[in-house]
């Protein structure tokens, strides 16, 4: 029997990543709850805020693809964000058959505030990785970003 197997799941990189991810998600969820947002709502709203800052009005599908969120889940979350008054839908001037998403002023304010809160949670959570934070380099490689 190998020493790695004898150590149990506690030293498995996948197990540790899973446990760290769950802990990080709990902390993000707790922080966002005070603003009335779920983690997915936050991700889509902040992505829409980013598109807005670029002068782009994405379709629902484009938002889903950019945020790497399932299209059906995006549809459900967009409806909730629309009911909350954080975004709206408009006809695309270039293609009247297509609807685009537009962030509202309230949505912009909330996205900016929520982004700051999440950045603070991230900074505190990941401070154990040190000042250079080599963990980011590793995560980029594992995520296929580079």
Rosetta blueprint (number, residue, H / E / L):
1 X L
2 X L
3 X H
4 X H
5 X H
6 X H
7 X L
8 X L
9 X H
10 X H
11 X H
12 X L
13 X H
14 X H
15 X H
16 X H
17 X H
18 X H
19 X H
20 X H
21 X H
22 X H
23 X H
24 X H
25 X H
26 X H
27 X H
28 X H
29 X H
30 X H
31 X H
32 X H
33 X H
34 X L
35 X L
36 X L
37 X L
38 X L
39 X H
40 X H
41 X H
42 X H
43 X H
44 X H
45 X H
46 X H
47 X H
48 X H
49 X H
50 X H
51 X H
52 X H
53 X H
54 X L
55 X L
56 X L
57 X L
58 X L
59 X L
60 X H
61 X H
62 X H
63 X H
64 X H
65 X H
66 X H
67 X H
68 X L
69 X L
70 X L
71 X H
72 X H
73 X H
74 X H
75 X H
76 X H
77 X H
78 X H
79 X H
80 X H
81 X H
82 X H
83 X H
84 X L
85 X L
86 X L
87 X E
88 X E
89 X E
90 X E
91 X E
92 X E
93 X L
94 X L
95 X E
96 X E
97 X E
98 X E
99 X E
100 X E
101 X E
102 X E
103 X E
104 X L
105 X H
106 X H
107 X H
108 X H
109 X H
110 X H
111 X H
112 X H
113 X H
114 X H
115 X H
116 X H
117 X H
118 X H
119 X H
120 X H
121 X H
122 X H
123 X H
124 X H
125 X H
126 X H
127 X H
128 X H
129 X H
130 X L
131 X L
132 X L
133 X L
134 X H
135 X H
136 X H
137 X H
138 X H
139 X H
140 X H
141 X H
142 X H
143 X H
144 X L
145 X L
146 X L
